[in-house]
Amino acid sequence: MNEQLYQLLQRAERDFALRERIWATKKEKDPALALCELCTAEGFPLTVGELFAEGEEFFCNLFRSCNGSAVQPLDGWDDPYDMFFAAMEGLRTE
C-alpha cells in the first residue's frame, strides 16, 4: 500500500466519520477518483494514475527480464485500491 493510503488508513482508525466518508467513495460513479480526491483533501495527495501504477512497473520489469517474457505480466500484482479496502474491512463496525 502506498504511503498516502497508509496514512489515510491510520487516520481512519481513529476517526469514525472519515471511515464513513471513505466507504461512501465506493458508491460514487468513479470510486477510485473519489477515493483519491478524499485522500488529497485529507492532506495526502494521490492521483488515480499513482494509485494504479503502484507496483505495476516492478512486476512488468520483473517479467520482462524472463526469457521470452511472461504471458501474464501482472499475475501476482496486488491492486492497491482493493488492498486498501481489504485493510479497511478490519475497521468496520456494525
C-alpha contacts under 8 A as a table, 3 or more apart, distances in Angstrom:
res1	aa1	res2	aa2	distance
1	M	5	L	6.50
1	M	6	Y	6.30
1	M	54	E	7.96
1	M	80	P	5.59
1	M	83	M	7.00
1	M	84	F	6.79
2	N	5	L	5.60
2	N	6	Y	6.19
2	N	51	L	7.84
2	N	54	E	7.12
2	N	80	P	7.46
3	E	6	Y	5.02
3	E	7	Q	6.14
4	Q	7	Q	5.23
4	Q	8	L	6.21
4	Q	39	C	7.26
4	Q	44	F	5.05
4	Q	45	P	6.83
4	Q	46	L	6.75
5	L	8	L	4.96
5	L	9	L	6.03
5	L	39	C	7.24
5	L	44	F	7.65
5	L	84	F	6.97
6	Y	9	L	5.04
6	Y	10	Q	6.25
6	Y	84	F	7.98
7	Q	10	Q	5.03
7	Q	11	R	6.27
7	Q	44	F	7.45
8	L	11	R	5.14
8	L	12	A	6.09
8	L	39	C	6.58
8	L	42	E	7.60
8	L	44	F	7.20
9	L	12	A	4.95
9	L	13	E	6.32
9	L	84	F	7.82
9	L	87	A	7.93
9	L	88	M	7.15
10	Q	13	E	5.25
10	Q	14	R	7.25
11	R	14	R	5.62
11	R	15	D	6.28
11	R	18	L	7.90
12	A	15	D	4.82
12	A	16	F	6.61
12	A	18	L	5.60
12	A	19	R	5.23
13	E	16	F	7.41
13	E	19	R	7.64
13	E	91	L	6.53
15	D	18	L	5.36
15	D	19	R	6.44
16	F	19	R	5.05
16	F	20	E	6.37
17	A	20	E	5.13
17	A	21	R	6.30
18	L	21	R	4.97
18	L	22	I	6.11
19	R	22	I	5.07
19	R	23	W	6.25
19	R	91	L	7.91
20	E	23	W	5.17
20	E	24	A	6.13
21	R	24	A	4.99
21	R	25	T	6.63
22	I	25	T	5.42
22	I	26	K	7.59
22	I	35	L	6.70
22	I	38	L	7.42
23	W	26	K	5.74
23	W	27	K	7.79
24	A	27	K	5.56
24	A	28	E	7.21
25	T	28	E	5.34
25	T	31	P	5.26
25	T	32	A	7.69
25	T	34	A	5.38
25	T	35	L	5.67
26	K	31	P	4.85
26	K	32	A	7.79
26	K	34	A	7.92
26	K	35	L	7.89
27	K	31	P	6.55
28	E	31	P	5.05
28	E	34	A	6.72
30	D	33	L	5.49
30	D	34	A	6.22
31	P	34	A	5.00
31	P	35	L	6.12
32	A	35	L	5.14
32	A	36	C	6.23
32	A	48	V	6.41
32	A	81	Y	7.29
33	L	36	C	5.06
33	L	37	E	6.09
33	L	47	T	7.52
33	L	48	V	5.89
34	A	37	E	5.10
34	A	38	L	6.17
35	L	38	L	5.09
35	L	39	C	6.03
36	C	39	C	4.97
36	C	40	T	6.07
36	C	45	P	7.53
36	C	46	L	5.35
36	C	47	T	5.66
36	C	48	V	6.27
36	C	51	L	7.93
37	E	40	T	5.10
37	E	41	A	6.07
37	E	46	L	7.47
37	E	47	T	7.76
38	L	41	A	4.98
38	L	42	E	6.19
39	C	42	E	5.19
39	C	43	G	6.65
39	C	44	F	5.31
39	C	45	P	6.26
39	C	46	L	6.47
40	T	43	G	5.17
40	T	44	F	4.77
40	T	45	P	4.02
40	T	46	L	5.79
41	A	44	F	7.18
41	A	45	P	7.56
46	L	50	E	6.48
46	L	51	L	6.93
47	T	50	E	5.19
47	T	51	L	6.19
48	V	51	L	4.92
48	V	52	F	6.34
49	G	52	F	5.48
49	G	53	A	5.91
50	E	53	A	5.13
50	E	54	E	6.16
51	L	54	E	5.76
51	L	80	P	6.54
51	L	81	Y	6.95
52	F	56	E	7.53
52	F	79	D	6.97
52	F	80	P	6.78
52	F	81	Y	7.50
53	A	56	E	5.27
53	A	57	E	6.89
54	E	57	E	7.44
54	E	79	D	7.97
54	E	80	P	6.82
55	G	58	F	5.37
55	G	59	F	6.50
55	G	77	W	7.05
55	G	78	D	7.78
56	E	59	F	5.36
56	E	60	C	6.06
56	E	74	L	7.07
56	E	77	W	6.97
57	E	60	C	5.12
57	E	61	N	6.06
58	F	61	N	5.30
58	F	62	L	6.08
59	F	62	L	4.89
59	F	63	F	6.13
59	F	73	P	6.65
59	F	74	L	6.40
59	F	77	W	6.93
60	C	63	F	5.31
60	C	64	R	6.07
60	C	73	P	5.61
60	C	74	L	6.85
61	N	64	R	5.04
61	N	65	S	6.27
62	L	65	S	5.41
62	L	66	C	7.18
63	F	66	C	5.40
63	F	69	S	5.56
63	F	70	A	5.32
63	F	73	P	5.76
64	R	67	N	7.68
64	R	68	G	7.62
64	R	69	S	4.72
64	R	70	A	6.79
64	R	73	P	7.93
65	S	69	S	6.64
66	C	69	S	5.00
66	C	70	A	6.78
69	S	73	P	7.91
70	A	73	P	5.49
72	Q	75	D	5.53
74	L	77	W	5.22
78	D	82	D	7.78
78	D	83	M	6.92
79	D	82	D	5.45
79	D	83	M	6.13
80	P	83	M	4.91
80	P	84	F	5.94
81	Y	84	F	5.23
81	Y	85	F	6.54
82	D	85	F	5.23
82	D	86	A	6.11
83	M	86	A	4.93
83	M	87	A	6.27
84	F	87	A	5.18
84	F	88	M	6.23
85	F	88	M	4.66
85	F	89	E	6.25
86	A	89	E	5.26
86	A	90	G	7.44
87	A	90	G	5.72
87	A	91	L	7.53
88	M	91	L	5.23
88	M	92	R	6.83
89	E	92	R	5.33
